[in-house]
């Protein structure tokens, strides 16, 4: 009884504290501007880095845009230490927002994210920290909102924190260097042009990395665990096994339709079921990948299951035999 009371009391206290901080932030919203944070940092002297990281963390919790602050970090501390302070401040803020969402404001976050929350939940359930890593490398969702939304998923706090810190590094360094180069351009220091060109190159590299990661994830996004969850929930999907009839008879996903790869183009009318996604599966994923290419050319929404029946049976999922 005492433990339950203590837990309730702590949540009430944290809720009141958060509401007070939010009210102050709204009342004095100009205080958390980039210019104000720069001024505080410079006035703090040796304590400047601590002040900057705390201000970054609070700004993250209160939905202040992160990019201007990250640029300021580069201008104030240079590319190396600026990256460190930006990354630490952003990670602390992300941890606080995660904790607030998980323990205090779950209803508010659900209303804020709407249907996008289900996509995040499914992604974390299927991939764990790898999904968090992807969202940090590829900014599909707004940074501040993402921190709160991930608090409602099954991801462990430690996994979330480590993945956030490590995989935000490329973007943090890129924006920090841009802030540093911008300051150098205004001070007319030596090598300004070179630093600007390096900044452009780093930003281009970061964008290229994001595209590569996004492409690789698209190609490997549909695994057997995701297929199993969709089937269990009764989602609109049609499983098409593209192996030969003999292999299909030895064991297949329950309810799957057998259309050998050689017959795919001639039987697309069996696959193009209104409102259903076609999911191709074979022994591994070679034949199913070819089936996706053929179906895509005909305008059929489809994906290939990575790992195929080998992964399905290895995980002990149910199999039908004919």
C-alpha positions as CSV (number, residue, x, y, z in Angstrom):
1,X,0.0,0.0,0.0
2,X,2.9,2.4,0.9
3,X,4.7,1.6,-2.3
4,X,1.5,2.4,-4.3
5,X,1.0,5.6,-2.4
6,X,4.6,6.7,-3.0
7,X,4.4,6.0,-6.7
8,X,1.2,8.0,-7.0
9,X,2.7,10.8,-5.0
10,X,5.8,10.9,-7.1
11,X,3.7,11.1,-10.3
12,X,1.6,13.9,-8.9
13,X,4.7,15.8,-7.9
14,X,6.3,15.4,-11.3
15,X,3.1,16.4,-13.1
16,X,2.8,19.6,-11.0
17,X,6.5,20.3,-11.7
18,X,6.1,19.8,-15.4
19,X,3.0,22.0,-15.5
20,X,4.9,24.7,-13.6
21,X,7.8,24.6,-16.0
22,X,5.5,24.6,-19.0
23,X,3.6,27.6,-17.7
24,X,6.9,29.5,-17.1
25,X,8.1,28.6,-20.6
26,X,4.9,30.0,-22.1
27,X,5.1,33.1,-19.9
28,X,8.8,33.7,-20.7
29,X,9.0,32.0,-24.1
30,X,11.4,34.6,-25.4
31,X,13.9,33.5,-22.7
32,X,14.5,30.2,-24.5
33,X,15.5,31.8,-27.8
34,X,18.8,30.9,-29.4
35,X,20.1,34.4,-28.6
36,X,19.2,34.1,-25.0
37,X,20.9,30.7,-24.7
38,X,24.0,32.1,-26.3
39,X,24.0,35.0,-23.8
40,X,23.5,32.7,-20.8
41,X,26.4,30.5,-22.0
42,X,28.8,33.3,-22.4
43,X,27.9,35.0,-19.1
44,X,28.4,31.7,-17.3
45,X,32.1,31.6,-18.1
46,X,33.6,28.2,-17.1
47,X,30.1,26.9,-16.4
48,X,29.0,27.8,-19.9
49,X,28.9,24.2,-21.3
50,X,26.8,23.0,-18.3
51,X,24.4,25.9,-18.8
52,X,24.2,25.3,-22.5
53,X,23.4,21.5,-22.1
54,X,20.8,22.1,-19.5
55,X,19.1,24.8,-21.7
56,X,19.2,22.4,-24.6
57,X,17.6,19.7,-22.5
58,X,14.8,21.9,-21.2
59,X,14.2,23.3,-24.7
60,X,13.8,19.8,-26.1
61,X,11.2,18.9,-23.4
62,X,9.3,22.1,-24.2
63,X,9.2,21.7,-28.0
64,X,11.7,24.5,-28.8
65,X,13.2,23.8,-32.3
66,X,16.5,22.0,-31.9
67,X,18.3,23.0,-35.1
68,X,18.9,26.7,-34.2
69,X,20.3,25.6,-30.8
70,X,22.6,23.0,-32.4
71,X,23.9,25.7,-34.8
72,X,24.5,27.9,-31.8
73,X,26.5,25.1,-30.1
74,X,28.8,24.9,-33.1
75,X,29.3,28.7,-33.1
76,X,30.0,28.8,-29.4
77,X,32.2,25.8,-28.9
78,X,33.5,24.7,-32.3
79,X,33.0,21.5,-34.2
80,X,34.4,19.0,-31.7
81,X,33.1,20.2,-28.3
82,X,30.1,21.7,-29.9
83,X,29.1,18.3,-31.1
84,X,29.7,16.8,-27.7
85,X,27.6,19.4,-25.8
86,X,24.8,19.4,-28.5
87,X,24.6,15.6,-28.4
88,X,24.6,15.4,-24.5
89,X,22.0,18.2,-24.2
90,X,19.7,16.6,-26.9
91,X,20.0,13.2,-25.3
92,X,19.2,14.4,-21.8
93,X,16.2,16.2,-23.2
94,X,15.1,13.2,-25.2
95,X,15.4,11.0,-22.0
96,X,13.3,13.5,-20.0
97,X,10.6,13.7,-22.7
98,X,10.6,9.9,-22.9
99,X,10.1,9.6,-19.1
100,X,7.4,12.2,-19.0
101,X,5.5,10.4,-21.8
102,X,5.8,7.0,-20.3
103,X,4.8,7.9,-16.7
104,X,2.8,11.1,-16.8
105,X,1.3,12.3,-20.1
106,X,0.4,9.2,-22.1
107,X,-3.1,10.4,-23.0
108,X,-1.9,13.7,-24.2
109,X,0.9,12.1,-26.4
110,X,-1.6,9.7,-27.9
111,X,-3.9,12.6,-28.9
112,X,-0.9,14.5,-30.3
113,X,0.5,11.7,-32.4
114,X,-2.8,10.2,-33.6
115,X,-2.5,7.4,-36.2
116,X,1.3,7.8,-36.5
117,X,1.7,6.4,-33.0
118,X,0.6,2.9,-34.2
119,X,3.4,2.9,-36.9
120,X,5.9,3.8,-34.2
121,X,4.6,1.1,-31.8
122,X,4.7,-1.6,-34.5
123,X,8.2,-0.6,-35.6
124,X,9.6,-0.7,-32.0
125,X,7.8,-4.0,-31.3
126,X,9.3,-5.6,-34.4
127,X,12.8,-4.1,-34.3
128,X,13.5,-2.6,-30.9
129,X,16.5,-0.3,-30.7
130,X,17.1,-0.7,-34.4
131,X,13.9,1.2,-35.1
132,X,15.0,3.9,-32.8
133,X,18.3,4.1,-34.5
134,X,16.5,4.4,-37.9
135,X,14.3,7.3,-36.7
136,X,17.4,9.1,-35.4
137,X,19.4,8.7,-38.6
138,X,16.4,9.4,-40.9
139,X,14.2,12.3,-39.6
140,X,10.9,10.8,-40.5
141,X,9.2,12.2,-37.4
142,X,9.8,15.6,-35.8
143,X,12.6,15.2,-33.1
144,X,10.7,16.7,-30.2
145,X,7.4,14.8,-30.9
146,X,9.3,11.6,-31.5
147,X,10.8,11.7,-28.0
148,X,7.4,11.7,-26.4
149,X,5.9,9.2,-28.8
150,X,8.6,6.6,-28.2
151,X,7.8,6.8,-24.5
152,X,4.5,4.9,-25.3
153,X,6.3,2.0,-27.0
154,X,7.7,-1.1,-25.4
155,X,11.3,0.0,-25.9
156,X,13.5,-0.2,-22.8
157,X,14.8,3.1,-21.4
158,X,18.4,2.0,-21.6
159,X,18.1,0.8,-25.2
160,X,16.3,4.0,-26.2
161,X,19.0,6.2,-24.6
162,X,22.0,4.4,-26.1
163,X,20.4,4.2,-29.6
164,X,19.5,7.9,-29.4
165,X,23.0,9.0,-28.3
166,X,24.9,7.0,-30.8
167,X,22.7,7.4,-33.9
168,X,22.1,11.2,-33.5
169,X,25.8,11.7,-33.8
170,X,26.0,12.1,-37.6
171,X,23.3,14.7,-37.7
172,X,24.6,16.5,-34.6
173,X,28.1,16.8,-36.1
174,X,26.7,18.0,-39.4
175,X,24.6,20.8,-37.9
176,X,27.3,21.7,-35.4
177,X,29.9,22.2,-38.1
178,X,27.5,24.3,-40.1
179,X,27.1,26.6,-37.1
180,X,30.8,26.7,-36.7
181,X,31.4,27.5,-40.3
182,X,28.7,30.2,-40.2
183,X,30.4,32.0,-37.3
184,X,33.8,31.8,-39.1
185,X,32.2,33.3,-42.2
186,X,31.0,36.4,-40.2
187,X,34.4,36.8,-38.5
188,X,36.4,36.8,-41.8
189,X,38.9,34.4,-40.4
190,X,41.4,32.6,-42.5
191,X,40.2,29.5,-44.5
192,X,36.6,30.7,-44.3
193,X,35.8,29.4,-47.8
194,X,37.3,26.1,-47.1
195,X,35.3,25.7,-43.9
196,X,32.1,26.6,-45.7
197,X,32.8,24.0,-48.4
198,X,33.5,21.4,-45.8
199,X,30.2,22.3,-44.1
200,X,28.3,21.8,-47.4
201,X,30.1,18.5,-47.9
202,X,29.2,17.3,-44.5
203,X,25.5,18.2,-44.9
204,X,25.5,16.5,-48.3
205,X,27.1,13.4,-46.7
206,X,24.6,13.3,-43.9
207,X,21.7,13.6,-46.3
208,X,23.2,10.9,-48.5
209,X,23.6,8.6,-45.4
210,X,20.0,9.2,-44.5
211,X,18.8,8.2,-47.9
212,X,21.0,5.1,-47.9
213,X,19.7,4.0,-44.5
214,X,16.1,4.6,-45.6
215,X,16.6,2.6,-48.8
216,X,18.2,-0.3,-47.0
217,X,15.4,-0.4,-44.4
218,X,12.7,-0.3,-47.1
219,X,14.3,-3.3,-48.7
220,X,14.4,-5.2,-45.4
221,X,11.4,-3.9,-43.6
222,X,9.0,-6.8,-44.1
223,X,10.1,-9.7,-41.9
224,X,8.3,-12.8,-40.7
225,X,7.6,-11.2,-37.3
226,X,5.7,-8.4,-38.9
227,X,3.8,-10.8,-41.2
228,X,2.8,-12.9,-38.1
229,X,1.5,-9.9,-36.3
230,X,-0.5,-8.7,-39.3
231,X,-2.1,-12.2,-39.7
232,X,-2.8,-12.4,-36.0
233,X,-4.6,-9.0,-36.1
234,X,-6.5,-9.9,-39.2
235,X,-5.1,-7.1,-41.2
236,X,-5.9,-6.9,-45.0
237,X,-3.0,-8.9,-46.4
238,X,-2.8,-11.8,-48.9
239,X,0.2,-14.1,-48.5
240,X,1.4,-15.5,-51.8
241,X,3.9,-18.4,-51.7
242,X,5.9,-18.4,-55.0
243,X,7.6,-21.8,-54.5
244,X,6.7,-24.8,-56.6
245,X,3.6,-26.8,-55.6
246,X,5.8,-29.7,-54.1
247,X,7.6,-27.3,-51.7
248,X,4.4,-25.6,-50.9
249,X,2.8,-28.9,-49.9
250,X,5.6,-29.7,-47.5
251,X,4.8,-26.6,-45.3
252,X,3.5,-23.1,-45.8
253,X,2.1,-20.1,-44.0
254,X,-1.5,-20.9,-43.0
255,X,-4.0,-19.4,-45.5
256,X,-1.3,-18.7,-48.1
257,X,-2.0,-18.8,-51.8
258,X,0.4,-20.8,-53.9
259,X,1.3,-19.2,-57.2
260,X,4.8,-20.3,-58.5
261,X,7.0,-17.5,-59.6
262,X,6.8,-18.5,-63.3
263,X,3.0,-17.9,-63.2
264,X,2.9,-14.6,-61.3
265,X,2.4,-12.3,-64.3
266,X,-0.4,-14.4,-65.7
267,X,-2.2,-14.6,-62.4
268,X,-2.0,-11.1,-61.1
269,X,-5.8,-10.9,-61.0
270,X,-5.7,-13.5,-58.2
271,X,-3.3,-11.2,-56.3
272,X,-4.8,-7.8,-56.8
273,X,-7.5,-8.2,-54.2
274,X,-9.1,-4.9,-53.4
275,X,-7.8,-3.3,-50.2
276,X,-5.2,-6.0,-49.5
277,X,-1.4,-5.9,-49.7
278,X,0.3,-8.8,-51.5
279,X,3.1,-10.3,-49.4
280,X,5.3,-12.7,-51.4
281,X,7.2,-15.5,-49.6
282,X,9.5,-18.3,-50.7
283,X,12.2,-20.4,-49.1
284,X,14.5,-17.5,-48.4
285,X,13.7,-14.2,-50.3
286,X,15.2,-14.6,-53.8
287,X,12.1,-15.7,-55.6
288,X,9.8,-13.4,-53.6
289,X,12.0,-10.4,-54.5
290,X,11.6,-11.2,-58.2
291,X,7.8,-11.6,-57.7
292,X,7.7,-8.1,-56.2
293,X,9.5,-6.7,-59.2
294,X,6.9,-8.3,-61.6
295,X,4.0,-7.2,-59.5
296,X,5.2,-3.6,-59.1
297,X,5.5,-3.3,-62.9
298,X,1.8,-4.1,-63.0
299,X,0.9,-1.6,-60.3
300,X,0.2,-4.2,-57.5
301,X,1.1,-3.1,-54.0
302,X,3.4,-5.9,-52.7
303,X,6.4,-6.7,-50.5
304,X,8.7,-9.6,-50.0
305,X,9.2,-11.4,-46.7
306,X,12.9,-11.3,-45.7
307,X,14.1,-14.7,-44.6
308,X,11.1,-16.5,-46.1
309,X,9.9,-19.9,-44.8
310,X,13.3,-20.6,-43.4
311,X,12.9,-17.8,-40.9
312,X,9.2,-18.6,-40.4
313,X,9.8,-22.2,-39.3
314,X,12.9,-21.3,-37.3
315,X,10.8,-19.1,-35.1
316,X,8.3,-21.8,-34.5
317,X,5.4,-20.1,-36.2
318,X,2.5,-22.4,-37.3
319,X,2.7,-24.3,-40.7
320,X,0.1,-25.9,-42.8
321,X,0.9,-29.0,-44.9
322,X,-0.9,-30.4,-47.9
